[in-house]
Amino acid sequence: MLGILLYCRPGFENDCANEIQAKASELEVFGYIKTLKNSGFVLYHCYDPSQVEVLAEQLNFAQLIFARQMIVAVALVDELPAEDRITPILAITRQLPMAGDVYVECPEGDETKPLLTFCRKFTVPFRQALKKHNNLTNKENLKKRRTHVCFMDYETAYVGYSLPNNRSEEHMGITRLRFPNEAPSRSTLKLDEAFQTFLTKEEQALRAHSGLRAVDLGACPGGWTYQLVRRGMFVSCVDNGAMADSLMETGQVTHYMEDGFKFEPERKNIHWLVCDMIEKPKRVAKLMAQWLIDGWCKEAIFNLKLPMKQRYQEATDDLKILTDMIDQAGFNYELQAKHLYHDREEITVHVRLTDKIYGPL
């Protein structure tokens, strides 16, 4: 086995590499990084090949910020003949346990779009070949490993697998959403993706349903508010700018022309706090923590804007501010942070307090 293959947004390879290096070192699985600028992937080579799957099992994919997908890379197959690429790849997959599904992929990028078209065409005959050789179940089985073939070009591909319950279920690790024409801005896709990433369908039904109250800090013109309104929530929007008329006409929105850092809700029965303000990330992290600690909301989804360099370090520093404040207040919590597909120079964070473990000091 080669190592751990991670997909990421092109341009964020160093951030993804710094993160996997830090996480692997914490687990005492040592290795080195292989990556290329704007390639959309990172490969962590383990010095000891026997530790690759151990690392994949111990790493919590849900807690990786910059990785879109996590794959155990078994082999790199090169010089694939144009007349028969399947046979050399099958030689690798036949050494693996039966898979419940297969993804044929390539790293994201404008220059790889023709390659992605090829991957789609390659999938059908490759799937048939896997079934013929008893390397793939007849029906999709998400409880089993998934076989991955990641083409770097038409002649070179990484072959490997992902582990159930410790991977993205999306092809290429990308949640593809259609922009709703009635939404006032494309930022709406960020919150939609966040709900789908951080909450299961069952959790959304229980905790993101009609009738709940929410606050949107920095709401103008209402991209994030739109997602709350369409789920039937009543939203207090805080922004000195104007909100979209279509949202105000729903009767579910109250607009407060105030500073989001000074706003205090009149009602404290708020479930969701969302925030996409263009502000220093440390300041936003402190604000979100304070809302949760004060009991003004039960859950928060917010963005932290990152600098052009040392983004992983900035993200970990900001999250530490948040968790230190919650720890000192004596709460247990659930937290997940991801560089979502619809994010740019930012990460999206979800945090939920679960219970209080001790009283005030």
Secondary structure, 3 states (H helix, E strand, C coil): CCEEEEECCCCCHHHHHHHHHHHHHHCCCCEEEEECCCCCEEEEEECCHHHHHHHHHHCCHHHCCCCCEEEEEEEEECCCCCCCCHHHHHHHHCCCCCECEEEEECCCCHHHHHHHHHHHHHHHHHHHHHHHCCCECCCCCCCCCEEEEEEEECCEEEEEEECCCCCCCCHHHCCCCCCCCCCCCCCHHHHHHHHHHHCCHHHHHHHCCCCCEEEEECCCCCHHHHHHHHCCCEEEEECCCCCCHHHHCCCCEEEECCCCCCCCCCCCCCCEEEECCCCCHHHHHHHHHHHHHCCCCCEEEEEEECCCCCHHHHHHHHHHHHHHHHHHHCEEEEEEEECCCCCCCEEEEEEEEEEECCCCC
